[in-house]
């Protein structure tokens, strides 16, 4: 794996683990603002479950053996797709959280999700030489 991919993988894994810990501790209330109304679970339960998922994915991105990295990257990309409705819901329902206190800021954040998906896939793609 190339150095830029390794750095990208470790950085994304660290960011996911950090965000997951924040789900369970300091930013729990903020994350509840992103839970869409259609989710059948209690918002706090949803935040805790997604935090555990983020910690797990982040740890796996950092520590998984090379043969599992592509699968972990795909899981991380899928996770980013699955949480996108929360970002959309935050924008539609005008819920302030994480400094996203205007429609423009909430709308702009929507465009970061594809970046995260691409990041997860880039960081875990194997080398072209085999």
Phi and psi in degrees as GROMACS dihedral restraints (atoms count N, CA, C in turn):
[ dihedral_restraints ]
;  ai    aj    ak    al  type     phi  dphi    fc
    3     4     5     6     1   -71.0    20    10
    4     5     6     7     1   156.0    20    10
    6     7     8     9     1   -59.0    20    10
    7     8     9    10     1   -44.3    20    10
    9    10    11    12     1   -61.0    20    10
   10    11    12    13     1   -37.8    20    10
   12    13    14    15     1   -67.3    20    10
   13    14    15    16     1   -41.0    20    10
   15    16    17    18     1   -62.7    20    10
   16    17    18    19     1   -45.1    20    10
   18    19    20    21     1   -62.6    20    10
   19    20    21    22     1   -43.8    20    10
   21    22    23    24     1   -62.3    20    10
   22    23    24    25     1   -40.7    20    10
   24    25    26    27     1   -66.0    20    10
   25    26    27    28     1   -46.2    20    10
   27    28    29    30     1   -68.1    20    10
   28    29    30    31     1   -39.6    20    10
   30    31    32    33     1   -63.7    20    10
   31    32    33    34     1   -45.2    20    10
   33    34    35    36     1   -65.9    20    10
   34    35    36    37     1   -42.5    20    10
   36    37    38    39     1   -60.2    20    10
   37    38    39    40     1   -42.2    20    10
   39    40    41    42     1   -65.5    20    10
   40    41    42    43     1   -42.4    20    10
   42    43    44    45     1   -63.3    20    10
   43    44    45    46     1   -42.1    20    10
   45    46    47    48     1   -64.1    20    10
   46    47    48    49     1   -45.3    20    10
   48    49    50    51     1   -62.7    20    10
   49    50    51    52     1   -42.3    20    10
   51    52    53    54     1   -61.8    20    10
   52    53    54    55     1   -46.1    20    10
   54    55    56    57     1   -63.1    20    10
   55    56    57    58     1   -39.4    20    10
   57    58    59    60     1   -62.3    20    10
   58    59    60    61     1   -41.7    20    10
   60    61    62    63     1   -64.5    20    10
   61    62    63    64     1   -39.4    20    10
   63    64    65    66     1   -63.9    20    10
   64    65    66    67     1   -33.3    20    10
   66    67    68    69     1   -58.1    20    10
   67    68    69    70     1   -37.2    20    10
   69    70    71    72     1   -90.1    20    10
   70    71    72    73     1   -11.8    20    10
   72    73    74    75     1  -130.5    20    10
   73    74    75    76     1   -99.9    20    10
   75    76    77    78     1   -68.9    20    10
   76    77    78    79     1   -29.4    20    10
   78    79    80    81     1  -112.7    20    10
   79    80    81    82     1    20.8    20    10
   81    82    83    84     1   -56.8    20    10
   82    83    84    85     1   -45.0    20    10
   84    85    86    87     1   -64.8    20    10
   85    86    87    88     1   -41.3    20    10
   87    88    89    90     1   -60.8    20    10
   88    89    90    91     1   -43.3    20    10
   90    91    92    93     1   -67.1    20    10
   91    92    93    94     1   -28.1    20    10
   93    94    95    96     1   -61.7    20    10
   94    95    96    97     1   -26.6    20    10
   96    97    98    99     1   -65.0    20    10
   97    98    99   100     1   -19.0    20    10
   99   100   101   102     1   -94.8    20    10
  100   101   102   103     1    -8.5    20    10
  102   103   104   105     1   -74.8    20    10
  103   104   105   106     1   118.6    20    10
  105   106   107   108     1   -64.9    20    10
  106   107   108   109     1   151.7    20    10
  108   109   110   111     1   -63.3    20    10
  109   110   111   112     1   -26.3    20    10
  111   112   113   114     1   -78.5    20    10
  112   113   114   115     1   -10.0    20    10
  114   115   116   117     1   -68.8    20    10
  115   116   117   118     1   125.3    20    10
  117   118   119   120     1   -73.6    20    10
  118   119   120   121     1   -10.6    20    10
  120   121   122   123     1   -89.6    20    10
  121   122   123   124     1   159.6    20    10
  123   124   125   126     1   -58.5    20    10
  124   125   126   127     1   138.8    20    10
  126   127   128   129     1   -53.7    20    10
  127   128   129   130     1   -39.3    20    10
  129   130   131   132     1   -66.7    20    10
  130   131   132   133     1   -39.5    20    10
  132   133   134   135     1   -63.0    20    10
  133   134   135   136     1   -40.1    20    10
  135   136   137   138     1   -63.6    20    10
  136   137   138   139     1   -42.6    20    10
  138   139   140   141     1   -64.2    20    10
  139   140   141   142     1   -43.3    20    10
  141   142   143   144     1   -63.9    20    10
  142   143   144   145     1   -46.1    20    10
  144   145   146   147     1   -62.5    20    10
  145   146   147   148     1   -42.5    20    10
  147   148   149   150     1   -69.7    20    10
  148   149   150   151     1   -32.1    20    10
  150   151   152   153     1   -64.6    20    10
  151   152   153   154     1   -42.6    20    10
  153   154   155   156     1   -63.6    20    10
  154   155   156   157     1   -41.4    20    10
  156   157   158   159     1   -61.3    20    10
  157   158   159   160     1   -42.1    20    10
  159   160   161   162     1   -66.1    20    10
  160   161   162   163     1   -41.5    20    10
  162   163   164   165     1   -62.9    20    10
  163   164   165   166     1   -43.0    20    10
  165   166   167   168     1   -63.6    20    10
  166   167   168   169     1   -48.2    20    10
  168   169   170   171     1   -64.0    20    10
  169   170   171   172     1   -43.6    20    10
  171   172   173   174     1   -60.9    20    10
  172   173   174   175     1   -45.0    20    10
  174   175   176   177     1   -63.7    20    10
  175   176   177   178     1   -40.4    20    10
  177   178   179   180     1   -66.6    20    10
  178   179   180   181     1   -37.9    20    10
  180   181   182   183     1   -61.7    20    10
  181   182   183   184     1   -37.6    20    10
  183   184   185   186     1   -77.8    20    10
  184   185   186   187     1   -43.4    20    10
  186   187   188   189     1  -110.8    20    10
  187   188   189   190     1    -5.6    20    10
  189   190   191   192     1   -68.8    20    10
  190   191   192   193     1   148.2    20    10
  192   193   194   195     1   -62.9    20    10
  193   194   195   196     1   154.5    20    10
  195   196   197   198     1   -51.3    20    10
  196   197   198   199     1   -40.5    20    10
  198   199   200   201     1   -66.1    20    10
  199   200   201   202     1   -18.1    20    10
  201   202   203   204     1  -100.7    20    10
  202   203   204   205     1    -9.0    20    10
  204   205   206   207     1   -61.8    20    10
  205   206   207   208     1   -42.2    20    10
  207   208   209   210     1   -62.1    20    10
  208   209   210   211     1   -42.4    20    10
  210   211   212   213     1   -64.1    20    10
  211   212   213   214     1   -41.7    20    10
  213   214   215   216     1   -64.4    20    10
  214   215   216   217     1   -40.2    20    10
  216   217   218   219     1   -61.2    20    10
  217   218   219   220     1   -41.6    20    10
  219   220   221   222     1   -65.7    20    10
  220   221   222   223     1   -39.1    20    10
  222   223   224   225     1   -63.4    20    10
  223   224   225   226     1   -41.8    20    10
  225   226   227   228     1   -63.6    20    10
  226   227   228   229     1   -43.1    20    10
  228   229   230   231     1   -61.3    20    10
  229   230   231   232     1   -42.8    20    10
  231   232   233   234     1   -63.1    20    10
  232   233   234   235     1   -39.0    20    10
  234   235   236   237     1   -60.2    20    10
  235   236   237   238     1   -43.9    20    10
  237   238   239   240     1   -63.8    20    10
  238   239   240   241     1   -34.2    20    10
  240   241   242   243     1   -67.1    20    10
  241   242   243   244     1   -43.4    20    10
  243   244   245   246     1   -67.5    20    10
  244   245   246   247     1   -30.6    20    10
  246   247   248   249     1   -88.3    20    10
  247   248   249   250     1    -7.0    20    10
  249   250   251   252     1   -56.4    20    10
  250   251   252   253     1   -39.9    20    10
  252   253   254   255     1   -57.5    20    10
  253   254   255   256     1   -27.7    20    10
  255   256   257   258     1   -66.3    20    10
  256   257   258   259     1   -41.4    20    10
  258   259   260   261     1   -66.5    20    10
  259   260   261   262     1   -40.6    20    10
  261   262   263   264     1   -63.1    20    10
  262   263   264   265     1   -43.0    20    10
  264   265   266   267     1   -62.9    20    10
  265   266   267   268     1   -40.7    20    10
  267   268   269   270     1   -60.5    20    10
  268   269   270   271     1   -40.7    20    10
  270   271   272   273     1   -69.6    20    10
  271   272   273   274     1   -48.9    20    10
  273   274   275   276     1   -61.6    20    10
  274   275   276   277     1   -42.2    20    10
  276   277   278   279     1   -91.8    20    10
  277   278   279   280     1     4.9    20    10
  279   280   281   282     1    53.0    20    10
  280   281   282   283     1    48.5    20    10
  282   283   284   285     1   -93.1    20    10
  283   284   285   286     1   123.1    20    10
  285   286   287   288     1   -79.8    20    10
  286   287   288   289     1   132.7    20    10
  288   289   290   291     1  -169.1    20    10
  289   290   291   292     1   147.1    20    10
  291   292   293   294     1    58.1    20    10
  292   293   294   295     1    33.7    20    10
  294   295   296   297     1    78.1    20    10
  295   296   297   298     1     1.3    20    10
  297   298   299   300     1   -87.1    20    10
  298   299   300   301     1    81.8    20    10
  300   301   302   303     1  -111.6    20    10
  301   302   303   304     1    13.2    20    10
  303   304   305   306     1  -136.6    20    10
  304   305   306   307     1   157.8    20    10
  306   307   308   309     1   -60.3    20    10
  307   308   309   310     1   -38.9    20    10
  309   310   311   312     1   -62.4    20    10
  310   311   312   313     1   -43.3    20    10
  312   313   314   315     1   -65.9    20    10
  313   314   315   316     1   -44.5    20    10
  315   316   317   318     1   -64.0    20    10
  316   317   318   319     1   -39.6    20    10
  318   319   320   321     1   -67.2    20    10
  319   320   321   322     1   -42.9    20    10
  321   322   323   324     1   -60.9    20    10
  322   323   324   325     1   -34.1    20    10
  324   325   326   327     1   -64.0    20    10
  325   326   327   328     1   -29.0    20    10
  327   328   329   330     1   -57.4    20    10
  328   329   330   331     1   -30.8    20    10
  330   331   332   333     1   -79.4    20    10
  331   332   333   334     1    -8.0    20    10
  333   334   335   336     1   -80.8    20    10
  334   335   336   337     1   -24.1    20    10
  336   337   338   339     1   -60.5    20    10
  337   338   339   340     1   -45.4    20    10
  339   340   341   342     1   -61.1    20    10
  340   341   342   343     1   -31.0    20    10
  342   343   344   345     1   -63.9    20    10
  343   344   345   346     1   -43.7    20    10
  345   346   347   348     1   -63.3    20    10
  346   347   348   349     1   -40.5    20    10
  348   349   350   351     1   -62.3    20    10
  349   350   351   352     1   -49.0    20    10
  351   352   353   354     1   -62.3    20    10
  352   353   354   355     1   -39.2    20    10
  354   355   356   357     1   -60.3    20    10
  355   356   357   358     1   -47.8    20    10
  357   358   359   360     1   -60.6    20    10
  358   359   360   361     1   -41.7    20    10
  360   361   362   363     1   -71.7    20    10
  361   362   363   364     1   -42.0    20    10
  363   364   365   366     1   -61.9    20    10
  364   365   366   367     1   -46.5    20    10
  366   367   368   369     1   -68.1    20    10
  367   368   369   370     1   -18.6    20    10
  369   370   371   372     1  -116.9    20    10
  370   371   372   373     1     4.7    20    10
  372   373   374   375     1   -75.5    20    10
  373   374   375   376     1   135.3    20    10
  375   376   377   378     1   -71.5    20    10
  376   377   378   379     1   169.5    20    10
  378   379   380   381     1   -68.5    20    10
  379   380   381   382     1   151.8    20    10
  381   382   383   384     1   -76.2    20    10
  382   383   384   385     1   -21.2    20    10
  384   385   386   387     1   -86.1    20    10
  385   386   387   388     1   129.9    20    10
